[in-house]
């Protein structure tokens, strides 16, 4: 039986019909992405959790400024260069 038929039968019997709440999908952003066009526009934050040998929790939050695409290419040397 599909969901629609079950829903109809429950309503006919006077039972409470469960309201369907669609699950949020992982990886689908709810906020539109922002392109970096200058420094200090887009920041990325990363949380890391680890523990020491003694079992004590270590929590690290690292923040990085995402450079615009035009500056990211400048850091890569040309193919013919040797250092």
Secondary structure as the mmCIF struct_conf table of DSSP 4:
data_model
#
loop_
_struct_conf.conf_type_id
_struct_conf.id
_struct_conf.beg_label_comp_id
_struct_conf.beg_label_asym_id
_struct_conf.beg_label_seq_id
_struct_conf.end_label_comp_id
_struct_conf.end_label_asym_id
_struct_conf.end_label_seq_id
HELX_RH_AL_P HELX_RH_AL_P1 UNK A 3 UNK A 13
TURN_TY1_P TURN_TY1_P1 UNK A 14 UNK A 14
HELX_LH_PP_P HELX_LH_PP_P1 UNK A 15 UNK A 20
HELX_LH_PP_P HELX_LH_PP_P2 UNK A 22 UNK A 25
TURN_TY1_P TURN_TY1_P2 UNK A 26 UNK A 27
BEND BEND1 UNK A 30 UNK A 31
BEND BEND2 UNK A 38 UNK A 38
TURN_TY1_P TURN_TY1_P3 UNK A 39 UNK A 40
BEND BEND3 UNK A 41 UNK A 41
STRN STRN1 UNK A 42 UNK A 51
TURN_TY1_P TURN_TY1_P4 UNK A 53 UNK A 54
STRN STRN2 UNK A 57 UNK A 66
HELX_LH_PP_P HELX_LH_PP_P3 UNK A 67 UNK A 68
HELX_RH_AL_P HELX_RH_AL_P2 UNK A 69 UNK A 72
HELX_RH_3T_P HELX_RH_3T_P1 UNK A 73 UNK A 75
BEND BEND4 UNK A 76 UNK A 76
HELX_LH_PP_P HELX_LH_PP_P4 UNK A 77 UNK A 78
TURN_TY1_P TURN_TY1_P5 UNK A 79 UNK A 80
#
